[in-house]
Amino acid sequence: MGLGYIGLPTAIIAAKHGVQIIGVDINPKVVEMTNQGHLHIIEPGIEEMLKEVVANGMLKASTTPEESDAYFMVVPTPFKGNHEPDVSYVEAATRAVIPFLKKGDLYVIESTSPVGTTEMMTKIIFSERPELEGQIYIAYCPERILPGNVIYELVHNDRVIGGTNPESSDKAIEFYSQFVTGTLHKTNCRTAEMCKLTENSSRDVQIAFANELSLICDKAGINVWELINLANKHPRVNILQPGCGVGGHCIAVDPYFITAEFPAESKIIANAREINNYKAFWCAEKVKNAMLEFELKNHRKPIVAMMGLAFKPDIDDLRESPAKYISTKVMQSCNNADILVVEPNIKEHNVFKLTDYLEAYDKADIVVFLTAHTPFKSLEWSDDKVILDFCGIFKR
Ligand SMILES: NC(=O)c1ccc[n+]([C@@H]2O[C@H](COP(=O)([O-])OP(=O)(O)OC[C@H]3O[C@@H](n4cnc5c(N)ncnc54)[C@H](O)[C@@H]3O)[C@@H](O)[C@H]2O)c1
């Protein structure tokens, strides 16, 4: 259930390993493209495999579920306006498969979910189908793949599998061992849910530490890149690199699934979210100040290049991107004038008019590095420009 960035590659790899798959998605375009053997997501190396499993009948996409032996919920779990997790997609997908469940079936949630979701869905299933209580296997198995590297990671990464009882964990492990060679770690569903949230919160907290250092260093007149490099020479210190905030639909979202439920206990996690959000706001203010200073000094408005929109290097994903937020804030503050927006991984965008990175760097008076895309690293530092390097292109 769900043929997105996670569901579709999982379906393809499982089909490739001999599992007969019905891939269900409520988006008819996704279903149509999949059945034609066309990938609707960007993921290197997997389209050939899709064509093969569609052609040999191992994978078929549909807008509605059919009777199967195992059901996997791989639908979005965003948050609502107040950072409360929204499990309505998981519930809708679950309700869609309930009529097809039969004795001995396996039901698994893969979507990143707040603690207690698997138990909540279990209640819904048994309230609709009380005769199935004790007759089916229910488990939670989070995904931890890195988009762009899924062919390798889907197979080789270790997985955490938490059943609602040990028999369910075993049944899910039996399924995943058909195509996962990484170790399958057995636990209960609440621990497995919390494990996924913990992994992403851990990244968020560690990045927040680096971002906090960057704010302190800016005030103290210290080069944060040099500082972190030197501190990391300590054998037991490993500080991450600062950036212009934290983005993406995982690290910038999942910690809220903990803070919403355990607000009194999750102080560091909540603070990290605030620091990482604040870093993006701070960067936007820095750019606006640099523009004002330039105008006062040169009696004309500057040309500003905003380098990068994606939330991390060398991808085209703008979800929750701090770079996109900063560019928007800067454009709003100056009526869109003289701002050149650069994103080398996207050809066209419906909001931002994009400029080639070489042309933008050449023309701009103020250059703001927001995402450390590889092509930017070939640019040479220029003393004639004001350079705001928030992501360590030059580490100066
Ligand atoms: N993308 C990642 O890197 C990543 C990594 C780990 C975990 N996750 C988690 O995996 C889950 C899925 O993420 P994704 O990136 O694949 O999302 P996505 O938005 O790329 O895909 C989700 C798909 O589900 C479909 N869908 C929505 N409701 C449905 C329903 N009721 N029935 C059938 N299909 C439905 C949507 O049309 C969409 O195609 C999320 O919980 C996410 O947090 C994602």
The ligand as an SDF file (V2000), in Angstrom:
LIG
                    3D

 44 48  0  0  0  0  0  0  0  0999 V2000
   11.6780    8.5090    1.5510 N   0  0  0  0  0  0  0  0  0  0  0  0
   12.4930    8.1850    2.5210 C   0  0  0  0  0  0  0  0  0  0  0  0
   13.6820    8.4360    2.4540 O   0  0  0  0  0  0  0  0  0  0  0  0
   11.9910    7.4600    3.7500 C   0  0  0  0  0  0  0  0  0  0  0  0
   12.9130    6.7810    4.5460 C   0  0  0  0  0  0  0  0  0  0  0  0
   12.4680    6.0870    5.6500 C   0  0  0  0  0  0  0  0  0  0  0  0
   11.1070    6.0860    5.9790 C   0  0  0  0  0  0  0  0  0  0  0  0
   10.2200    6.7780    5.1860 N   0  0  0  0  0  0  0  0  0  0  0  0
    8.8040    6.7120    5.5600 C   0  0  0  0  0  0  0  0  0  0  0  0
    8.1390    5.8430    4.6540 O   0  0  0  0  0  0  0  0  0  0  0  0
    6.7890    6.2720    4.4740 C   0  0  0  0  0  0  0  0  0  0  0  0
    6.5390    6.4680    2.9820 C   0  0  0  0  0  0  0  0  0  0  0  0
    7.4070    7.4810    2.5310 O   0  0  0  0  0  0  0  0  0  0  0  0
    7.6540    7.7660    0.9860 P   0  0  0  0  0  0  0  0  0  0  0  0
    8.8420    8.6650    0.9150 O   0  0  0  0  0  0  0  0  0  0  0  0
    7.6470    6.4920    0.2240 O   0  0  0  0  0  0  0  0  0  0  0  0
    6.3210    8.6050    0.6480 O   0  0  0  0  0  0  0  0  0  0  0  0
    5.8120    9.0540   -0.8100 P   0  0  0  0  0  0  0  0  0  0  0  0
    5.0030   10.2610   -0.5760 O   0  0  0  0  0  0  0  0  0  0  0  0
    6.9390    9.0510   -1.7700 O   0  0  0  0  0  0  0  0  0  0  0  0
    4.8490    7.8400   -1.2340 O   0  0  0  0  0  0  0  0  0  0  0  0
    3.6890    7.4910   -0.5740 C   0  0  0  0  0  0  0  0  0  0  0  0
    2.6820    6.9430   -1.5960 C   0  0  0  0  0  0  0  0  0  0  0  0
    1.5460    6.4660   -0.8980 O   0  0  0  0  0  0  0  0  0  0  0  0
    0.4000    6.7360   -1.6950 C   0  0  0  0  0  0  0  0  0  0  0  0
   -0.7780    6.6640   -0.8310 N   0  0  0  0  0  0  0  0  0  0  0  0
   -1.2840    7.5750    0.0280 C   0  0  0  0  0  0  0  0  0  0  0  0
   -2.3670    7.0920    0.6490 N   0  0  0  0  0  0  0  0  0  0  0  0
   -2.5570    5.8470    0.1900 C   0  0  0  0  0  0  0  0  0  0  0  0
   -3.5200    4.8300    0.4580 C   0  0  0  0  0  0  0  0  0  0  0  0
   -4.4900    5.0050    1.3580 N   0  0  0  0  0  0  0  0  0  0  0  0
   -3.4140    3.6670   -0.2130 N   0  0  0  0  0  0  0  0  0  0  0  0
   -2.4380    3.4560   -1.1240 C   0  0  0  0  0  0  0  0  0  0  0  0
   -1.5040    4.3870   -1.4260 N   0  0  0  0  0  0  0  0  0  0  0  0
   -1.5470    5.5600   -0.7700 C   0  0  0  0  0  0  0  0  0  0  0  0
    0.6820    8.1000   -2.2790 C   0  0  0  0  0  0  0  0  0  0  0  0
   -0.1080    8.3420   -3.4300 O   0  0  0  0  0  0  0  0  0  0  0  0
    2.1830    7.9960   -2.5850 C   0  0  0  0  0  0  0  0  0  0  0  0
    2.4300    7.5560   -3.9190 O   0  0  0  0  0  0  0  0  0  0  0  0
    6.6430    7.5440    5.2990 C   0  0  0  0  0  0  0  0  0  0  0  0
    6.1230    7.2340    6.5510 O   0  0  0  0  0  0  0  0  0  0  0  0
    8.0710    8.0360    5.4240 C   0  0  0  0  0  0  0  0  0  0  0  0
    8.2400    8.8390    6.5780 O   0  0  0  0  0  0  0  0  0  0  0  0
   10.6370    7.4420    4.0850 C   0  0  0  0  0  0  0  0  0  0  0  0
  1  2  1  0
  2  3  2  0
  2  4  1  0
  4  5  1  0
  4 44  2  0
  5  6  2  0
  6  7  1  0
  7  8  2  0
  8  9  1  0
  8 44  1  0
  9 10  1  0
  9 42  1  0
 10 11  1  0
 11 12  1  0
 11 40  1  0
 12 13  1  0
 13 14  1  0
 14 15  2  0
 14 16  1  0
 14 17  1  0
 17 18  1  0
 18 19  2  0
 18 20  1  0
 18 21  1  0
 21 22  1  0
 22 23  1  0
 23 24  1  0
 23 38  1  0
 24 25  1  0
 25 26  1  0
 25 36  1  0
 26 27  1  0
 26 35  1  0
 27 28  2  0
 28 29  1  0
 29 30  1  0
 29 35  2  0
 30 31  1  0
 30 32  2  0
 32 33  1  0
 33 34  2  0
 34 35  1  0
 36 37  1  0
 36 38  1  0
 38 39  1  0
 40 41  1  0
 40 42  1  0
 42 43  1  0
M  CHG  2   8   1  16  -1
M  END
$$$$
